[in-house]
Amino acid sequence: MICPYCGNIDKDVEIPKITKRGKERVLGTCSNCSREVWAWPTTKKGEESQLATVKKGEKREDVLAEKYVNKEKGNHFKDMSKADDIDKKVFDAGGNLSYYLEIKERSNTLNAYRKTMFPYAKIERARKLVKDTGKPVHLVLKFRDCWARDVMTGSEEYEKGDEPFAPRYRPSQRNKQRQVPVKIPVEELDVLSWRDFCEDIEKTSE
């Protein structure tokens, strides 16, 4: 179990492989900060249309990206091309490229699933960017209860899934090879110290 509040890992508390809807529960209490840690599954059930969801997602990701860049290293960001698998590039105050940014929002808590998934196409593109530019790629996940990230510098190895993955509310993508995922154990993510836009599950779960 990894604490979404302080990042402490309690190896004696196992993260469930999958937390099913209606089976949310307290996994345990963090041995470092004494906060309750919840396993709460994704809450999204459907979408109006894929295009509408993409447009809303892009606007939301701009808000999240601005927050991340303001809180972490960086001065401003620009969008990559629409066809690129990585969303944004981040610059310092002098206009120099600092890193690339791929940011996604999850409606589940950090400990709801033992491994979080990213489309493999994004990982392949990130590797190429690191190789070509020498700049890292920040894979950032805003969970319901925390922000976490994995910074790619070129030496990372990821477990690749066997079948395409897509959210249950987007079945049209389930057979697309671009959606074959990598699986990243959540205990290997870095939990960020700030929690803007996150929920206190202890207060909202009753």
N, C-alpha and C positions, 0 to 999 in steps of 0.2 A: 504494500500500500504506500502511495506517495501523497504527502499532505499538500493540498491545494493552497494552504495558507503560508507555510514556511518552507516547503520543498523537502522536508525530512522523509526518509524512507524507512518504513517498518517492515522488514523482510518477513516477519512472522505472521503478518496479515496478508492473505492472498487476494489479489484483485480478481474479480470474476472474469472469465473469458467473455461472457455476454451477460448484461443485465437486461432482463426482459421487461417490457412495459407492465406496470403494475407491481413489479417486484423490487422497487427501489428500497434501499435500506441503509442503515449506518454500518459501515464496515468495521469501524473501530475508532479509537481515540488516539490522536497523534502523541507519541511518546516525548516529543520535543515541546510542542506548544499547547497540548491538552485540548485541541479542538476536535470536534466530531467530524469524521470524514465519511461522506455519503457516496454511494453508488446509485446514480440516477440516470436512467436511459434517455435517449433522444426523445424529444417531445413533438417533433414535427411530423405531421400526418399526411399532408398533401400540399399542393400548390395550384394556383389559378392556371398557370401555363408555365412551361419551361422558360420562355422568353421573359415573362414578367418576373419570374424568380431571379433570372440572371441580372436583369436591370436593377432590381431591388438589392440584390447581393452586391453588385458593383458599387452602388451608392453606400451601402453599409460598410463594405470593405475599405472605402476611402476614409470613412470616419475612423475606423479601427486603425488603418495605416497611419493616419495623422496622429492619433493618440500614441501609437507605438513609437513613431519617429520622435515625437516630442519628449517621450519618457526615456527613450534609449538613445544610442549614438545616432546622430543625423541631424540635418537642418531642414531638408525638404525632399519631396519625392516626385517622380514623374512616372506616368504609366508606360509600360512596355507596349509594343504593338498588340493589336487585338488578337493576332494569330499566335502570339507567344504563349508558352505554357507557364511562364513566370510573370507575375502581375506588375511589379514595380521595381524601379531602381532608385536608390537613396543617395543623396549627395550631402557633402559637408558644407559649411558656411562659405567656403571658397569656390564652390561649384564643382568640386572633385568627386568622382564616384566613390562611395564608401562601401556599399553592399547592395545586393539584390534582395527583394522582399516578396515572399509568397505568404499571404495571410488568409486564414479561413476561420469561420465561426462555427462552433459546435453547440448544439442545444443540450448535450449531455454533460454530466460532470466528468472531471478528469479520471476518476476511478471506475466509471461505468463499464469500460471495456479494457481488457488487459493490453490490447494493442490498438493504436489508432492507425488509420489508413490514409495514404496519399496516392493519387494516380501515379503510376510508374513513369509516365511520360513527363511529369513535372520533375521527377528526380533525375531522369536522363538529361533534361534540359539544364537543370541546375548544375550537374556535373560538367557539362560543356561550357557553361558560363564561367565556372571556377577555373577550368583549364585555360580558356581563351583570355580571361581578364585578370586572373589571380585574385579576384574579389570573392568573398564568401556569399552564400545565399542563406538568408534567415527564413526558415520554415516556422511560421508562427501560428499557434492555435489559440483562439480565444474560447475557452470552455465556459460552461455555465458558472463555474465557481473559481476560475483562475485563468491567467494567461500562462502559456508555456511555449517553449521553442526548442528547435534543434538547429544548430548552425552548421551548414555544410561547408567544409574547407577542401574537399576533394578526396579524402582518405576513408570516408564512411562506407560501410557495407550495410545493406538493408535486405531483409527477408522479402522476397517477391511472392505474391500470391499466385494461385493457379488459374483463377477465373476472374473475369471482369467484375468490378464492384460498382454499384450505384445505389443511392438512397432508395428506400422503398417507394418514395413518392415520385421517383423519376425512372420508371421501368424501361423507358426507351433506350437507356444507356447500358443496360445490363449485359448486352452481348458485344459491346464495342471493346476492342483490344486496348484502346487508349485508357480504358478504365481499369485495366489490371493494376492492382495496388501494390505498394510496398507496405509492410506492416512494421510499425515502430512501437516497441514496448513503451508504455507511458512512463514507467519508472526510469527510462533513459532520457526523458525530456527535462529541460531546465525550467523550473517554476519561477516566474518573475515575481518580484517583491511587491509590486503594485497590483491593484485589483479593480481598476476603473471598469465600469459597466458589468461587473460580476455580481452575483447574488450571494447573500449569506444563507446557505441552505438550511442552517439551523432554525432560521426565523421564517422561512417560506414553506417548509415541508410539512407543517402541522395541518 
